[in-house]
Each structure stands twice: as C-alpha cells, then as structure tokens.
Amino acid sequence: MFETVLIANRGEIAVRIIRACKELGVKTVAVYSKADRDSMHVRLADDAICIGNSPSSESYLHIPAIITAAEIANVEAIHPGYGFLAEDAHFAEICESCHIKFIGPNSESILRMGDKVQARQLAKKAGVPVVPGSEGIVKDKNEALKVVQEVGYPVIVKAVAGGGGRGMRIAHNDLAMVSAFATAQTEAEAAFGRPDVYIEKYLEHPRHVEVQILADTKGNVIHLGERDCTIQRRHQKLLEESPSPAISDDIQKKMCRMAVRLAQESKYVNAGTIEFLVDKDNNFYFIEMNTRVQVEHTVTEMVTGVDIIKEQLRVAFGEPLSVDQKSVRPRGAAIECRINAEDPDRGFVPQGGRVSLYVPPGGPNVRVDSHLYSGYVVPSFYDSLLAKVITFGRDRMEAINTMRRALDEMIIQGVPTTIPFHRRIVDDSRFLRGDYPMNLVEELFE
Ligand code: ADP
C-alpha cells in the first residue's frame, strides 16, 4: 500500500479520506488555505501544508501549489475527494507526469466522461439508453429548433462540460428556447470556460437513480447497487437513500447491468457513478457519469459494508478490488441527510459564522461524517456542507425512524442549518410512501 497520500481537499471529505488512510496504515498530508488553518482535516492528518489564500482559486484549485506541497512532502499519491480538482483531467495528467498517483481514473477517462456529449455517445454504443435529444453539440438556435421538432417540448439545454447543476436551462416553447439557448451558452462559458451546449428532452418529475461502480486494473468491474437522489433543490441533491424505493427489482438489475457494461466499454478504472433518470413509466435513461467519489457514497457503504475510499486506494495502488460481485450483498436501507449551513426558510441562502455548540447524534445505526467541532468558524469561501447524517435500518421505515431521532438529537448552534428542512422531509407522507416527485422540495419550501 502507499506509504503517504496527500489529500487535495477540505471539509468532511478530507476527514473521510484521512480516516480510511489511517485504517490502512497510510500516512496523510493535508493541504489547507489560510481560512482553514483551524480545520479538522488539518488536525487529523499526520502533516499539513498551507497552500495559499482563502479563495479556492488561490488554494484548493491552485495546481502548482498542490503539486509543490506533494513534492515537498514526498507523497506517492493524491486523493482529490470530490469537487475542486477531482474531475480536472489536466490536474490528473500533471500528477501522472510528476509520477504522483492520482487516486481516480486516468486523465483520458476524466476527459471522455467529463464531456457529456461524448459520454452520451459512449453510452449509446454500449447499448445503454440515453435521454432523447441532440446527436451532439448544438451550434446555434436554428439547429436547436430543429432538434425540438424531433423530440418535442419541453427540453433542457445543458452544458457539455457541465457539473454541479449549473449551465442548465429548460424551455417549453420556441420563444423560451431561443433565450434558454443563449443563457445556457453564456453560463457554460462563464462556469466551465466552454460555451458548448446540447439538448435533451426535459423529463417531467423524473426520479434520479444512480449506480455505484468499482473497477480495478485487473479488468474487474462491479456495481454496489443504486442510490436514489430524487430529493433535490435546483438540481442539487439534499437527501439520498439506498435502495431506491421507486424502482422494481427488475429495473434495478437491468440498470446495474447497464452501468457495469458502460464502465467496461469505457475501460474505466477506480470508483465512478453512472447517473440515470427514471420516468413515470419506469423507463430509465443515462444522463452522465461522475468520475470520482460522490458525497452520497456513504449510503452505499452502509448497505454493502464496502469501504469505497479504501477500494479507491487499493485500485490506485494496483491491487485488485477486495470484493467480487457475488460477495456484494446489499442489506437493509440507508438514508443520508446533507446538513448545510443554509437557511431553508430564507431561500436556502448559505451563511458562514462561528458554531458555538456542536453535538452530533449517536447511538445504534447512526453515522456522522463531518469536520465540525464547537467553536469552529464556517468560512464563507467554500460550499456549505457541514455534516452528513447517515442512518441504517433493516428496512426503510427503520432507517427513517432512526433518522428522525438523529435529527432531533443533533445540535448545531451559531449558524442556520438545513436540519429543519430534513425534519419536514422525513415526516412528509409522500416521502414516507417512497413515492415522491423531484419538485417535492419546491412544493414544501417555495
Ligand atoms: P450536473 O452534472 O450539473 O449535476 P446532470 O446531468 O447530472 O447535471 O443533471 C443534474 C440534475 O438535473 C438531474 O438530477 C435532474 O434533476 C436534472 N436533469 C438533468 N437532465 C434532465 C432531463 N433531461 N430532464 C429532467 N431533468 C433533468
């Protein structure tokens, strides 16, 4: 196994990776910005190096500073976590050329799957259904209107290089289409430095169901079942669960098989997620692949018992996966609530500040992944995720009841949080039935 790994991230995911490394006997090096000097990941790592100023462009996104830190600390590998540089093919390539192992897929895979049009084409080739839409990049509004003639309204214009729910615009008629197209292009250029967009049929109130994939360098590709991430606000996930209460065993099996096939077809290595949308008639369509560990990997870990971060490290080191498909037997149900420093009653505006008191929930079947402690100051420079509360049950209702009591126990004082939001979701009758639409959050809160 690696002797020393640098974690090019912060917050809960940096803490999560440090924990996995410690259990594997791997030494850890944290990097941090000036705003994160007193952060939990800095305390927990064996070594820590300041890489720059508070804005992420001057620290967690600043490749020369991270590579310099890696060289000073003489690490063999870098784990990028999620966000920041995790899906930056250029960063993976620089790591490769500096002989530092990037713990993730190779730069070509990132490039290929990060281009959503290429990913769609690859999915089609692998026989995986994609949302009806344009063949490739749509160059101008006339071409866009032609695509609409084929697929019909409503449609969604999406950035080819998109991510994080940005650069997407919905249109219900020609007039809206023309402006949606222009806005999506402008947004895509600003957010991703690339204005290219494509078009998909907009599915009304679909379910978001995704499959966790693990692949090693020996040719083994397995899936760890699915996660349902339908509870979203503005295309951002807020609560996830596994298994999905919305799909039959039949559909689940088919979806997982297709996900494995796509990973095989693209010669993918390491952990990845294949995302699908499911319509009301139970048709499922590939939308994209995420070439990194996801925030919500925890629910999969709870039902399968497989430590996804450890598998990432093993695979990056050149070892085979520690599990095969037959030995993966998901059991029970798990739910994750993302606790963000946001005020759900004021349009979910993020707000930093000092956490005067933090008391995490505990007891049986509760897991908390967090970098919080009492007295911690939440910086306003980064995303607002404070903690993930994950509960397990032998069945879905047991997991929900445990979540209710965990949310009741949890205390975070000093900053607003999404705890009240989650309390309402886990009491909502549609959520309890497992039959909830994608716009549930809007219905309850806007
Ligand atoms: P990103 O990479 O920005 O996360 P995705 O392609 O994964 O973008 O889509 C994110 C979310 O946007 C989905 O979970 C879903 O809520 C919504 N979405 C994307 N494509 C469609 C579509 N064709 N129809 C309906 N909703 C969509």
Residues whose N, C-alpha, C, O or C-beta is under 5 A from the ligand:
A	BS01	ADP	V131 I156 G162 G163 G164 G165 R166 E200 K201 Y202 L203 H208 H235 I287 E288
